[in-house]
Amino acid sequence: MIDPEICNGKPVLRGKHITAQAILEFLSAGETHAEILRQYPSLEPEDIQTCLVYATRLMGHHTLVKQIA
């Protein structure tokens, strides 16, 4: 969910103040799903899976960045 009034418009999980970016950062740091769920008891296992699907879809978008001299 993206709402400019919540977490500066960053994608969040089910309207909570927990960003997809935060969950992905925990995963990339080696945190287990169980540890993330322990730290955020309001999350469901499906929320973590949703973050992974979101990241996968983002990687499917092609972006071109031009360097301006």
C-alpha positions in Angstrom: 0.0 0.0 0.0 1.3 3.5 -0.9 -0.1 6.5 1.0 1.7 9.8 1.0 0.6 10.3 4.6 2.2 7.0 5.9 6.0 6.6 5.9 6.5 9.4 3.4 4.7 7.5 0.7 7.0 4.4 0.9 5.3 1.1 0.3 4.0 -0.3 3.6 2.4 -3.6 4.6 -1.3 -3.5 5.1 -1.4 0.2 6.1 1.0 -0.5 9.0 4.0 1.8 9.6 6.3 -1.0 8.5 7.9 -0.5 5.1 8.6 -3.1 2.5 12.1 -1.7 2.4 12.6 -2.4 6.1 11.6 -6.0 5.7 13.8 -6.5 2.7 16.7 -4.9 4.5 16.3 -7.4 7.4 16.2 -10.3 5.0 19.3 -9.0 3.2 21.1 -8.8 6.5 20.4 -12.4 7.1 17.4 -12.2 9.5 15.1 -15.2 9.3 11.4 -15.0 8.7 10.8 -16.2 12.2 13.0 -13.5 13.7 11.3 -10.7 11.7 7.9 -12.1 12.8 9.1 -12.1 16.4 10.2 -8.5 16.2 7.0 -7.4 14.4 4.2 -9.6 15.9 1.5 -7.8 13.9 2.9 -9.2 10.7 1.9 -12.4 9.1 4.2 -14.8 7.1 2.4 -13.7 4.0 3.6 -10.1 4.6 7.2 -11.2 4.1 6.3 -13.1 1.0 4.5 -10.0 -0.3 7.7 -8.0 0.1 9.7 -10.5 -1.9 7.1 -10.5 -4.6 7.2 -6.7 -4.7 11.0 -6.6 -5.0 10.9 -9.2 -7.8 8.3 -7.1 -9.7 10.4 -4.0 -9.2 13.4 -5.8 -10.7 11.3 -6.6 -13.8 11.0 -2.9 -14.6 13.7 -1.4 -16.8 15.1 2.0 -15.8 17.5 4.1 -17.8 19.5 6.7 -15.9 21.3 9.2 -18.1 24.4 11.0 -16.7 24.3 14.7 -17.4 27.8 16.3 -17.9 
